[in-house]
Amino acid sequence: MNSRSPAGVVAGVDGSSHAAAAAEWAAQEAERRDCALHLVHAVNTGTITLSPRAGAAVTDLVLQNAQAVLDEALGKLQAAHPDLRLTGDVVPRDAAAAILTAAEHAELAVVGTRGHGGFASLLLGSVSLRVTAHATCPTVVVRVTQQAGEHVLVAIRDERDSKTLRFAIREAIGFGLPVRALHIWSPVVADVGHMAPMMDELGEEAKLHEQLLSRTVDPVREEYPEVEVDARELSGATAATLVEASQRAALLVIARHQPAAHFGLRLGTAVHAVLHHAHCPVAVVPV
């Protein structure tokens, strides 16, 4: 068994409706990219073998059941996508670790919002969070209910997000859609005694953000003249604005910036918010 996938798209499956939606999205994405899709079904047998009543026979039965779940997922996808290059593995380890290992050399990882192991009340499961926080490749989190969308939406924070924008444009080419790039900023209040900045200061600040957006978007836009890129800067709350804007998007793309020293937070507050509340699939791109 090879726990590392060939280059292509990797998706985690576990028999849940959330994982099935992610696998179908991943299959369509692999077709758009003309690459292989590798499914990973992880079962953590460590807790089973540690039990005094459980032996090798029980572990084998668990693995056989896991193989049946994987075979069913492979069969459904192969029937729906007969020309797709499709492989899969049952991996006896923690689900997040199995997907991360499989995705080490992949172009893209795809997961559902949550699987069988999570609480039904949770909007996003721990496996999805861990994969998006630690994957070395872009990760897409897919919801069970999806929408067609009018464009690919991408969040631009600073000039490092040129990589994020390139990813969004390549996705838009596959979808046959335009790109909408949003740079969202909050006004800086210089004097705590004044709850709102002066209008002239706000205008100057807006110009700076317009310039930042242009410096980030314009060079990348020139690389892809065939794709329409609509770049806008808005003032407001980043997370809330992105969640609202995602209602008309086929995909929301956002960067996972390197964590700040001494804090170590792998996902920022805006990334957390859109992963939990966006109305469309969310792609998290490490930059």
Stockholm file with secondary structure:
# STOCKHOLM 1.0

chainA/1-287         MNSRSPAGVVAGVDGSSHAAAAAEWAAQEAERRDCALHLVHAVNTGTITLSPRAGAAVTDLVLQNAQAVLDEALGKLQAAHPDLRLTGDVVPRDAAAAILTAAEHAELAVVGTRGHGGFASLLLGSVSLRVTAHATCPTVVVRVTQQAGEHVLVAIRDERDSKTLRFAIREAIGFGLPVRALHIWSPVVADVGHMAPMMDELGEEAKLHEQLLSRTVDPVREEYPEVEVDARELSGATAATLVEASQRAALLVIARHQPAAHFGLRLGTAVHAVLHHAHCPVAVVPV
#=GR chainA/1-287 SS CCSSCCSEEEEECCSSHHHHHHHHHHHHHHHHHTCEEEEEEECCCHHHHTSTTCCHHHHHHHHHHHHHHHHHHHHHHHHHCTTSCEEEEEESSCHHHHHHHHTTTCSEEEEESCCTTSCTTCSSCHHHHHHHHHCSSCEEEECSSCCCCSEEEEECCSGGGHHHHHHHHHHHHHHTCCEEEEEEECCCCSCTTSSSCCHHHHHHHHHHHHHHHHHHHHHHHHHCTTSCEEEEEEESCHHHHHHHHGGGEEEEEEEECCCCTTTCCSSCHHHHHHHHHCSSCEEEEEC
#=GC SS_cons         CCSSCCSEEEEECCSSHHHHHHHHHHHHHHHHHTCEEEEEEECCCHHHHTSTTCCHHHHHHHHHHHHHHHHHHHHHHHHHCTTSCEEEEEESSCHHHHHHHHTTTCSEEEEESCCTTSCTTCSSCHHHHHHHHHCSSCEEEECSSCCCCSEEEEECCSGGGHHHHHHHHHHHHHHTCCEEEEEEECCCCSCTTSSSCCHHHHHHHHHHHHHHHHHHHHHHHHHCTTSCEEEEEEESCHHHHHHHHGGGEEEEEEEECCCCTTTCCSSCHHHHHHHHHCSSCEEEEEC
//
